[in-house]
Amino acid sequence: MLAKAEGKNWDECAEISKISRYEMMKWRKHPDADNLISTAINYKLEEALGIISCAAPQLCKRLVDIGLSERTRPYTAVDSIKTALAFLQTGVIDRENKAEMRKLFRQIEKLEGQPQAIDI
């Protein structure tokens, strides 16, 4: 299913899996197929996010360098600056949302409390 997550068509997936397209399409109707495909896609997405995350400091530095360079054309500098500020704003909002979610989870835990055992 990693092949499907990578954008391959069903014929290519069947060839990679060394089964016929008919068997692949038959398998696709199985109740677990959607979950497996979704898991494979999520795996690839996590891998891509990891690569981007590792490169984020260098990408940000380059973006700032482009925005601040006197040699950068004004319209390119504006886009670079807007992108950098949008990135910063998104990071701040995400952090605030995570903090609020943690507060909500703590409140839910307090409301739910520990399950009470009933002795009969």
C-alpha positions in Angstrom: 0.0 0.0 0.0 3.0 2.3 0.2 3.0 2.3 -3.6 -0.6 3.7 -3.6 0.4 6.3 -1.0 3.2 7.3 -3.3 0.7 8.0 -6.1 1.0 4.8 -8.1 -2.1 3.7 -10.0 -3.7 0.3 -9.3 -1.9 -1.4 -12.2 1.4 -0.3 -10.9 0.5 -1.4 -7.3 -0.5 -4.8 -8.6 2.7 -5.2 -10.5 4.8 -4.1 -7.4 2.7 -6.5 -5.2 3.2 -9.3 -7.8 -0.5 -10.0 -8.1 -3.0 -9.3 -10.8 -5.0 -6.1 -11.1 -8.1 -8.2 -10.5 -6.8 -9.5 -7.2 -5.7 -6.0 -6.2 -9.2 -4.6 -6.9 -10.8 -7.5 -5.1 -8.6 -6.8 -2.1 -9.5 -3.1 -2.4 -13.1 -4.1 -1.5 -12.0 -5.7 1.8 -13.2 -3.8 4.9 -9.7 -3.3 6.1 -8.3 -1.9 2.8 -9.2 1.7 3.5 -7.6 1.6 6.9 -4.4 0.1 5.5 -4.3 2.7 2.7 -4.8 5.5 5.2 -2.1 4.1 7.4 0.3 4.0 4.5 -0.5 7.5 3.5 -0.1 8.8 7.0 3.3 7.0 7.2 4.5 8.8 4.1 3.1 12.1 5.4 5.0 11.7 8.7 8.2 10.9 6.7 7.8 14.0 4.6 7.0 16.2 7.6 10.2 14.9 9.3 12.3 15.8 6.3 10.8 19.3 6.2 11.1 19.7 10.0 14.8 18.9 9.9 15.4 21.4 7.1 13.1 24.1 8.6 15.9 26.2 10.3 17.9 26.3 7.0 14.8 27.1 5.0 13.8 29.9 7.4 17.3 31.4 7.3 17.3 31.3 3.5 13.8 32.9 3.4 15.0 35.7 5.7 18.1 36.2 3.6 16.1 36.5 0.5 13.7 39.0 2.1 16.5 41.1 3.5 18.9 41.0 0.5 19.3 44.3 -1.3 19.7 42.3 -4.6 16.2 40.7 -4.2 13.6 42.3 -6.4 10.9 44.1 -4.4 8.1 41.8 -5.4 10.1 38.8 -4.5 11.1 40.4 -1.2 7.5 41.1 -0.4 6.5 37.5 -1.0 9.4 36.3 1.1 8.5 38.6 4.0 4.8 37.7 3.8 5.7 34.0 3.9 8.1 34.4 6.8 5.5 36.4 8.8 2.7 33.9 8.0 5.0 31.1 9.1 5.7 32.9 12.4 2.0 33.6 13.0 1.0 30.0 12.3 3.6 28.9 14.8 2.3 31.2 17.5 -1.3 30.2 16.9 -0.4 26.5 16.9 1.4 26.9 20.2 -1.6 28.8 21.8 -4.0 26.1 20.5 -1.9 23.3 22.0 -1.8 25.1 25.4 -5.6 25.6 25.3 -6.1 21.9 24.4 -3.9 20.8 27.3 -6.1 22.9 29.6 -9.3 21.4 28.2 -7.9 17.9 28.6 -7.0 18.5 32.2 -10.5 19.9 32.8 -12.1 16.9 31.2 -10.0 14.6 33.3 -11.1 16.4 36.4 -14.7 16.2 35.4 -14.5 12.5 34.5 -12.5 11.6 37.6 -11.4 8.1 38.3 -13.9 5.3 37.7 -15.5 4.2 40.9 -15.6 0.5 41.7 -18.9 -0.7 43.1 -18.5 -3.6 45.7 -21.5 -5.9 45.6 
